[in-house]
Amino acid sequence: MEDLLRHAALRVTAPRKAVLAAVHEHPHADTETLLAATRARLGSVSHQAVYDVLRALTGAGLVRRFQPAGSVARYEARVGDNHHHLVCRSCGAVTDVDCAVGEAPCLTASDEAGFVVDEAEVVYWGTCPACQSPTPAR
């Protein structure tokens, strides 16, 4: 983790190392999950410290923040490849899906309105295998 932080020109601190490790260990985690994982490593750490670290890690490109509609923000360490996500409508499980077609931005807008498009964010919604399983009769 220290090398990643240094390469991104971020000062290496215990909270940054702990939060970055938590993001790597808990893909698609929300802030509360990352706070608990960070506290398990460091002991006492404030919500604000974790929010600040997540903002710094996201700004440095070490972490990706995404927020499916109707959900809290989530964080992941898979960055720079413009992948997408599958989200279960029932339990909220999130799974990575590789780019729909080719290189980033994967999709071409029908009208780019003068923008230089460098990323397309696609969220596929459905029901995960666990939620598709019929509930056993009692």
Residue frames as a rotation matrix with the C-alpha (Angstrom) as fourth column:
MET 1
0.568 0.823 0.000 0.00
0.823 -0.568 0.000 0.00
0.000 0.000 -1.000 0.00
GLU 2
0.321 -0.518 -0.793 2.87
0.265 -0.755 0.600 2.35
-0.909 -0.403 -0.105 0.76
ASP 3
-0.710 -0.632 0.311 4.19
0.439 -0.051 0.897 2.07
-0.551 0.773 0.314 -2.80
LEU 4
-0.121 0.759 0.639 0.77
0.956 -0.084 0.281 2.87
0.267 0.645 -0.716 -4.26
LEU 5
0.747 0.403 -0.529 0.48
0.584 -0.777 0.234 5.95
-0.317 -0.483 -0.816 -2.07
ARG 6
-0.044 -0.856 -0.515 4.00
0.174 -0.514 0.840 7.15
-0.984 -0.052 0.172 -2.89
HIS 7
-0.686 -0.203 0.698 3.51
0.683 0.149 0.715 6.55
-0.249 0.968 0.036 -6.62
ALA 8
0.219 0.863 0.455 0.36
0.888 -0.370 0.273 8.71
0.404 0.344 -0.848 -6.44
ALA 9
-0.540 -0.568 0.622 2.38
0.244 -0.812 -0.530 11.43
0.806 -0.135 0.577 -4.66
LEU 10
0.602 0.724 0.338 0.37
-0.231 -0.247 0.941 11.01
0.764 -0.644 0.019 -1.46
ARG 11
-0.325 -0.666 0.672 1.96
-0.862 -0.084 -0.500 11.16
0.389 -0.742 -0.546 1.96
VAL 12
-0.221 0.181 -0.958 2.03
0.146 0.978 0.151 7.73
0.964 -0.106 -0.242 3.58
THR 13
-0.471 0.167 0.866 -0.02
-0.848 -0.357 -0.392 7.79
0.244 -0.919 0.310 6.80
ALA 14
-0.951 0.128 0.281 -1.52
-0.022 0.879 -0.476 5.03
-0.308 -0.459 -0.833 8.91
PRO 15
-0.052 0.998 -0.029 -5.13
-0.178 -0.038 -0.983 6.05
-0.983 -0.046 0.179 8.06
ARG 16
0.209 0.103 -0.972 -4.37
-0.954 -0.197 -0.226 6.15
-0.215 0.975 0.057 4.31
LYS 17
-0.763 -0.533 -0.367 -2.72
-0.592 0.803 0.066 2.72
0.259 0.268 -0.928 4.41
ALA 18
-0.811 0.475 0.342 -5.58
0.056 0.645 -0.762 1.26
-0.582 -0.599 -0.550 6.45
VAL 19
0.168 0.919 -0.358 -8.37
-0.416 -0.263 -0.870 2.71
-0.894 0.295 0.338 4.27
LEU 20
-0.010 -0.234 -0.972 -6.62
-0.998 0.059 -0.004 1.69
0.059 0.970 -0.234 1.04
ALA 21
-0.946 -0.321 -0.039 -6.15
-0.314 0.940 -0.132 -1.84
0.079 -0.113 -0.990 2.39
ALA 22
-0.473 0.848 0.239 -9.84
-0.003 0.270 -0.963 -1.94
-0.881 -0.456 -0.125 3.39
VAL 23
0.282 0.562 -0.778 -10.91
-0.792 -0.322 -0.519 -0.92
-0.542 0.762 0.354 -0.13
HIS 24
-0.417 -0.524 -0.743 -8.72
-0.843 0.529 0.100 -3.67
0.341 0.668 -0.662 -1.60
GLU 25
-0.995 -0.023 0.101 -10.12
-0.069 0.870 -0.488 -6.24
-0.077 -0.492 -0.867 0.84
HIS 26
-0.311 0.950 -0.003 -13.78
0.486 0.157 -0.860 -5.19
-0.817 -0.269 -0.511 0.47
PRO 27
-0.964 -0.055 0.259 -14.61
0.259 -0.390 0.884 -4.43
0.053 0.919 0.390 -3.16
HIS 28
-0.368 0.857 0.361 -17.76
0.219 -0.297 0.929 -2.34
0.904 0.421 -0.078 -3.66
ALA 29
-0.317 0.208 -0.925 -17.91
0.944 0.160 -0.287 -1.47
0.088 -0.965 -0.247 0.04
ASP 30
0.587 0.531 0.611 -19.79
0.382 -0.847 0.369 1.51
0.714 0.016 -0.700 1.41
THR 31
-0.033 -0.648 0.761 -18.25
-0.428 -0.679 -0.596 4.03
0.903 -0.346 -0.255 3.79
GLU 32
0.541 0.299 0.786 -19.59
-0.839 0.126 0.529 2.33
0.059 -0.946 0.319 6.93
THR 33
0.976 -0.218 -0.023 -17.99
0.218 0.975 -0.034 -0.98
0.030 0.028 0.999 5.94
LEU 34
0.280 -0.925 0.259 -14.70
0.401 -0.132 -0.906 0.75
0.872 0.357 0.334 5.20
LEU 35
0.156 -0.154 0.976 -14.88
-0.738 -0.674 0.012 2.64
0.656 -0.722 -0.219 8.50
ALA 36
0.852 0.217 0.476 -15.35
-0.494 0.633 0.596 -0.62
-0.172 -0.743 0.647 10.42
ALA 37
0.806 -0.592 0.000 -12.49
0.533 0.726 -0.434 -2.30
0.257 0.350 0.901 8.56
THR 38
0.114 -0.767 0.632 -10.23
0.008 -0.635 -0.772 0.70
0.993 0.093 -0.066 9.16
ARG 39
0.362 0.083 0.929 -11.09
-0.873 -0.319 0.369 0.75
0.327 -0.944 -0.043 12.87
ALA 40
0.997 -0.020 0.078 -10.31
-0.006 0.949 0.316 -2.98
-0.081 -0.316 0.945 13.05
ARG 41
0.435 -0.891 0.129 -6.80
0.654 0.214 -0.725 -2.15
0.619 0.400 0.676 11.81
LEU 42
-0.336 -0.644 0.687 -6.13
0.158 -0.758 -0.633 1.11
0.929 -0.105 0.356 13.65
GLY 43
-0.589 0.268 -0.762 -8.45
0.790 -0.005 -0.613 1.22
-0.168 -0.963 -0.209 16.60
SER 44
0.227 0.710 -0.666 -9.89
0.531 -0.664 -0.527 4.70
-0.816 -0.234 -0.528 16.85
VAL 45
-0.908 -0.360 0.215 -10.44
0.389 -0.528 0.755 6.69
-0.158 0.769 0.619 13.67
SER 46
-0.398 0.789 -0.469 -13.16
-0.158 -0.562 -0.812 9.24
-0.904 -0.249 0.348 12.96
HIS 47
0.421 0.650 0.633 -15.77
0.656 0.264 -0.707 9.15
-0.627 0.713 -0.315 10.22
GLN 48
0.898 -0.039 -0.438 -14.36
-0.243 -0.874 -0.421 12.41
-0.366 0.484 -0.795 8.92
ALA 49
-0.090 -0.996 -0.006 -10.84
-0.650 0.055 0.758 10.98
-0.755 0.072 -0.652 8.67
VAL 50
-0.367 0.019 0.930 -12.11
0.452 0.878 0.160 8.06
-0.813 0.479 -0.330 6.57
TYR 51
0.729 0.661 0.179 -14.15
0.512 -0.353 -0.783 10.41
-0.454 0.662 -0.596 4.35
ASP 52
0.645 -0.552 -0.529 -11.09
-0.579 -0.804 0.132 12.63
-0.498 0.221 -0.839 3.88
VAL 53
-0.407 -0.821 0.400 -8.87
-0.342 0.543 0.767 9.67
-0.847 0.175 -0.502 3.01
LEU 54
0.002 0.484 0.875 -11.42
0.704 0.621 -0.345 8.30
-0.710 0.616 -0.340 0.55
ARG 55
0.915 0.314 -0.253 -11.62
0.088 -0.768 -0.635 11.71
-0.394 0.559 -0.730 -1.12
ALA 56
0.237 -0.915 -0.326 -7.80
-0.770 -0.382 0.512 11.87
-0.593 0.130 -0.795 -1.39
LEU 57
-0.481 -0.409 0.775 -7.54
0.021 0.879 0.477 8.31
-0.876 0.246 -0.414 -2.71
THR 58
0.408 0.709 0.575 -10.28
0.696 0.166 -0.698 8.94
-0.590 0.686 -0.426 -5.27
GLY 59
0.873 -0.095 -0.479 -8.68
-0.267 -0.914 -0.305 12.20
-0.409 0.395 -0.823 -6.36
ALA 60
-0.095 -0.994 -0.048 -5.34
-0.752 0.040 0.658 10.44
-0.652 0.099 -0.752 -6.80
GLY 61
0.207 0.266 -0.941 -6.94
-0.912 0.401 -0.088 7.73
0.354 0.877 0.325 -8.94
LEU 62
-0.840 -0.542 0.018 -6.20
-0.499 0.760 -0.416 4.92
0.211 -0.359 -0.909 -6.48
VAL 63
-0.690 0.710 0.140 -9.87
0.391 0.528 -0.753 4.32
-0.609 -0.465 -0.643 -5.69
ARG 64
-0.816 0.536 0.217 -13.03
0.031 -0.334 0.942 4.59
0.577 0.775 0.256 -7.76
ARG 65
-0.740 0.672 -0.037 -16.24
-0.084 -0.147 -0.986 5.92
-0.668 -0.726 0.165 -6.22
PHE 66
-0.808 0.584 -0.079 -19.55
-0.069 0.039 0.997 4.94
0.585 0.811 0.009 -7.77
GLN 67
-0.774 0.614 0.153 -23.12
-0.283 -0.121 -0.951 5.29
-0.566 -0.780 0.267 -6.62
PRO 68
-0.808 0.566 0.165 -25.85
0.498 0.506 0.704 3.12
0.315 0.651 -0.690 -8.14
ALA 69
-0.441 0.726 0.527 -29.23
-0.411 -0.686 0.601 4.86
0.798 0.049 0.601 -8.21
GLY 70
0.596 0.788 0.152 -30.98
-0.441 0.163 0.883 4.59
0.671 -0.593 0.444 -4.85
SER 71
0.649 -0.456 -0.609 -27.83
0.670 0.722 0.173 3.35
0.361 -0.520 0.774 -3.11
VAL 72
0.797 -0.507 -0.328 -25.08
-0.081 -0.629 0.773 4.82
-0.598 -0.590 -0.543 -0.97
ALA 73
0.515 -0.719 -0.467 -21.69
-0.816 -0.243 -0.525 5.55
0.264 0.651 -0.711 -2.50
ARG 74
0.903 -0.308 0.301 -19.41
0.183 0.907 0.379 2.57
-0.390 -0.287 0.875 -2.86
TYR 75
0.414 -0.857 -0.307 -15.66
-0.868 -0.474 0.151 2.32
-0.275 0.204 -0.940 -3.40
GLU 76
0.926 -0.192 0.326 -13.40
0.253 0.954 -0.158 -0.07
-0.281 0.229 0.932 -5.24
ALA 77
0.152 -0.965 -0.211 -9.72
-0.187 -0.238 0.953 -0.46
-0.971 -0.106 -0.217 -6.06
ARG 78
-0.154 -0.148 0.977 -10.32
0.867 0.453 0.206 -1.54
-0.473 0.879 0.059 -9.67
VAL 79
0.412 0.212 -0.886 -9.57
-0.015 -0.971 -0.239 1.71
-0.911 0.112 -0.397 -11.48
GLY 80
-0.252 -0.638 -0.728 -8.67
-0.595 -0.491 0.636 2.89
-0.763 0.593 -0.257 -14.95
ASP 81
-0.934 -0.141 0.327 -10.34
0.128 0.725 0.677 0.19
-0.333 0.675 -0.659 -17.02
ASN 82
-0.613 0.744 -0.266 -13.85
-0.790 -0.575 0.210 1.67
0.004 0.339 0.941 -17.44
HIS 83
-0.875 0.364 -0.320 -15.60
0.325 0.930 0.171 -1.51
0.360 0.046 -0.932 -16.29
HIS 84
-0.272 0.887 0.374 -19.26
-0.591 -0.461 0.662 -1.54
0.760 -0.041 0.649 -15.33
HIS 85
-0.901 -0.019 0.433 -21.40
-0.403 0.401 -0.823 -3.10
-0.158 -0.916 -0.369 -12.57
LEU 86
-0.305 0.840 -0.448 -24.26
0.150 0.507 0.849 -5.54
0.940 0.192 -0.281 -12.11
VAL 87
-0.846 0.101 0.524 -26.48
-0.524 -0.350 -0.777 -4.62
0.105 -0.931 0.349 -9.15
CYS 88
-0.699 0.631 -0.337 -29.06
0.603 0.773 0.196 -6.96
0.384 -0.066 -0.921 -7.61
ARG 89
-0.335 0.684 0.648 -32.43
-0.317 -0.729 0.606 -5.23
0.887 -0.003 0.461 -7.15
SER 90
0.604 0.648 -0.465 -33.23
0.148 0.482 0.864 -7.53
0.783 -0.590 0.195 -4.25
CYS 91
0.696 -0.367 -0.618 -30.14
0.715 0.266 0.647 -7.69
-0.073 -0.891 0.447 -1.99
GLY 92
0.927 -0.310 -0.209 -27.95
-0.311 -0.950 0.031 -4.93
-0.208 0.036 -0.977 -3.46
ALA 93
0.334 -0.844 0.420 -25.03
0.437 0.533 0.725 -7.22
-0.836 -0.059 0.546 -4.30
VAL 94
0.727 -0.195 -0.658 -22.60
-0.589 -0.671 -0.451 -5.63
-0.353 0.716 -0.603 -6.79
THR 95
0.370 -0.606 0.704 -20.46
0.527 0.761 0.378 -7.49
-0.765 0.231 0.601 -9.33
ASP 96
-0.240 -0.553 -0.798 -17.96
-0.454 -0.663 0.596 -6.15
-0.858 0.505 -0.092 -11.86
VAL 97
0.653 0.351 0.671 -18.66
0.483 0.489 -0.726 -6.52
-0.583 0.798 0.150 -15.57
ASP 98
-0.468 -0.881 0.069 -15.98
0.584 -0.250 0.772 -5.88
-0.663 0.402 0.631 -18.16
CYS 99
-0.556 0.169 -0.814 -16.46
-0.453 -0.883 0.126 -3.13
-0.697 0.438 0.567 -20.72
ALA 100
0.418 0.875 0.246 -19.37
-0.197 0.352 -0.915 -3.78
-0.887 0.334 0.319 -23.06
VAL 101
0.857 -0.163 0.489 -17.32
0.514 0.318 -0.796 -3.34
-0.026 0.934 0.356 -26.26
GLY 102
0.376 -0.783 0.496 -13.64
0.580 -0.219 -0.785 -2.57
0.723 0.583 0.372 -26.79
GLU 103
-0.607 -0.765 -0.214 -11.65
0.700 -0.388 -0.599 0.23
0.376 -0.513 0.772 -25.22
ALA 104
-0.145 0.499 -0.854 -12.88
0.713 -0.546 -0.440 3.04
-0.686 -0.673 -0.277 -23.00
PRO 105
-0.670 0.508 0.542 -15.34
-0.728 -0.303 -0.616 4.66
-0.149 -0.807 0.572 -23.18
CYS 106
-0.820 0.275 0.502 -16.96
0.175 0.956 -0.237 1.37
-0.545 -0.107 -0.832 -24.34
LEU 107
0.123 0.931 0.345 -20.04
0.885 0.055 -0.462 3.10
-0.449 0.362 -0.817 -25.69
THR 108
-0.879 -0.351 0.324 -20.43
0.470 -0.755 0.458 5.89
0.084 0.555 0.828 -28.19
ALA 109
-0.364 0.759 -0.539 -22.95
0.224 -0.491 -0.842 8.62
-0.904 -0.427 0.009 -27.47
SER 110
0.208 0.525 0.825 -25.43
0.944 0.113 -0.310 9.36
-0.256 0.843 -0.472 -30.24
ASP 111
0.598 -0.101 0.795 -24.53
0.279 -0.904 -0.324 13.05
0.751 0.416 -0.512 -29.90
GLU 112
-0.024 -0.717 -0.696 -21.41
0.972 0.145 -0.182 14.09
0.232 -0.682 0.694 -27.99
ALA 113
0.847 0.530 0.041 -22.48
0.510 -0.832 0.220 17.78
0.151 -0.165 -0.975 -28.04
GLY 114
0.588 -0.688 0.425 -18.88
-0.321 -0.681 -0.658 18.91
0.742 0.250 -0.622 -28.41
PHE 115
0.693 -0.325 0.643 -17.68
-0.628 0.165 0.760 16.95
-0.353 -0.931 -0.090 -25.39
VAL 116
-0.211 -0.735 -0.644 -14.57
-0.697 0.575 -0.428 14.78
0.685 0.359 -0.634 -25.47
VAL 117
0.759 0.597 0.260 -15.99
-0.620 0.540 0.570 11.60
0.200 -0.593 0.780 -23.93
ASP 118
-0.301 -0.936 -0.183 -13.49
-0.754 0.351 -0.556 9.52
0.584 -0.029 -0.811 -21.95
GLU 119
-0.988 0.016 0.153 -15.73
-0.090 0.745 -0.661 7.30
-0.125 -0.667 -0.734 -19.82
ALA 120
-0.200 0.966 -0.162 -19.14
-0.541 0.029 0.841 5.66
0.817 0.256 0.517 -19.96
GLU 121
-0.869 -0.026 0.495 -20.81
-0.467 0.376 -0.800 4.50
-0.165 -0.926 -0.339 -16.77
VAL 122
-0.165 0.797 -0.581 -23.25
-0.548 0.415 0.726 1.67
0.820 0.438 0.368 -17.20
VAL 123
-0.711 0.058 0.701 -25.12
-0.612 0.440 -0.657 -0.08
-0.346 -0.896 -0.277 -14.40
TYR 124
-0.491 0.552 -0.674 -26.91
-0.258 0.646 0.718 -3.31
0.832 0.526 -0.174 -15.21
TRP 125
-0.436 0.452 0.779 -29.79
-0.883 -0.049 -0.466 -4.08
-0.172 -0.891 0.421 -12.85
GLY 126
-0.070 0.449 -0.891 -31.23
-0.447 0.784 0.430 -7.53
0.892 0.428 0.146 -12.22
THR 127
0.763 0.326 0.558 -31.50
-0.646 0.361 0.672 -10.32
0.018 -0.874 0.486 -9.67
CYS 128
-0.276 -0.961 0.018 -28.40
-0.955 0.273 -0.113 -12.15
0.104 -0.048 -0.993 -8.44
PRO 129
-0.373 0.087 -0.924 -28.24
-0.255 0.948 0.193 -15.97
0.892 0.307 -0.331 -8.39
ALA 130
-0.952 -0.010 -0.306 -28.77
0.281 0.369 -0.886 -16.15
0.122 -0.929 -0.348 -4.61
CYS 131
-0.637 0.748 -0.186 -31.94
-0.437 -0.549 -0.712 -14.08
-0.635 -0.372 0.677 -4.83
GLN 132
-0.284 0.512 -0.811 -33.22
-0.891 0.171 0.420 -16.11
0.354 0.842 0.408 -7.78
SER 133
-0.888 -0.109 -0.447 -33.20
0.009 0.967 -0.255 -19.30
0.460 -0.230 -0.857 -5.74
PRO 134
0.113 0.992 0.054 -36.68
-0.161 -0.035 0.986 -20.28
0.981 -0.120 0.155 -4.65
THR 135
-0.383 -0.148 0.912 -37.29
-0.898 -0.171 -0.405 -20.06
0.216 -0.974 -0.067 -0.93
PRO 136
-0.881 0.037 -0.472 -37.70
0.063 0.997 -0.038 -23.56
0.470 -0.063 -0.881 0.56
ALA 137
0.096 0.987 0.129 -41.27
-0.332 -0.090 0.939 -24.40
0.938 -0.133 0.319 1.56
ARG 138
-0.798 -0.347 0.494 -41.90
-0.553 0.093 -0.828 -24.81
0.241 -0.933 -0.266 5.28
